Amino acid sequence: MDLATGRRASDGGEECLGEWAKPVMVNGRQGLSRSVIPVVLLGFGLAEGAEEMSELLWVGVKCTAESPQARPNMKEVLAMLIKISCIRGEFNYDHSPPL
């Protein structure tokens, strides 16, 4: 989540990143790129990746659910990451193990 938002996971006295991100994400995922992804990143030509960054943040929120039973397993996380990588059709995942 820190990569997608530019925020630290915990800055001492401030609320942790998971606590900050959950209400933002739960209130609706449309238009999140402007409210969640730092303007600094968007200003450097990364606007085209804002959708992917928002989706990545959503995966982070799911992975940090308070209840372990509510968190996705690694197979589900991998599927979500592959889906995010395929948004622009630039990712080809080969299921064969490395040699």
N, C-alpha and C positions, 0 to 999 in steps of 0.2 A: 504494500500500500504506500510505503514511503516513496518508492520510485514513481508511482503514478501521480502523487500529490505534491511532491517536493517537500513534504513535512517529515520531521523526525518521528520515529515510533513513540518516543516519550521524551519530553523536554524538562524533566524534573517536576516542577510545580504545575505544569499545564496538563490538561487531560490527554490521555494516550490517544494515539492515532485511531485505534479501533473505536473508541468511544466517540470521537469526533465524526468519523466517517459514517457510522451506522445511521444516525438520524438523517443525515444528508442523503444517503442512498435510499433509505426506506421511504422518504417523502416523494419519491418518483425518480425514475432514471432518465427521463427525457430532459434534455438541456443541461445535463450534469457537467458536460465538458467545460462549460463556462463558469460554473460555481465551484467545481472541485479541482479541475486541472489548473495549475497556476498560469496566470496570464503571461508570465515570463516565458514559460515553455511554449505556449501557443504563439507568442510573438516571434519565436525563432523558427517558424515554418513547420512546427509540429502539429498544427491544427488538423492536418489530415490524419493524424494518429490519435486525435482526442477521443474518438469513439472507442478505439481499442483500449486506451488508457482508462476510460470510465468503466469498461467491462472488466478490465484487470482489477480495478479497485473493488468492483462488485464481488469478484472471486475472493479477494482479501477479506471483505466483510463476512462472507459466508464461512471462510476458514477460521475466523476468529469469533464465531458464535459462542455465546457463554456456555451453552450445553454441548458437550462433546458429541452427543447423539445427533445434534442438528448440523454438525460440520460435515462437509463432503469428504468421502474417502479419496485416496490418491488417484484411483481410476477415474472418479468423477472430476477431480481437479484437472487431470490430464485432458479429459474430453473437453472441459470448458476452455482450457488454454489453446487446444487445437482449434476449437471453434473461433476463438478470438483471432488466432493467427490467420485463419482462412477468410476473415471479413473482406479483405481486398484480393483474395485469390492468389496470394503470393507464397503460400506455405504448402509444402508437400511432405506429409508425414509418412515415413516408411516403417511399417510394423516389424520388419525383420530385425533380429538382434544384431548388434555390431559384431564384426569378425575379430 
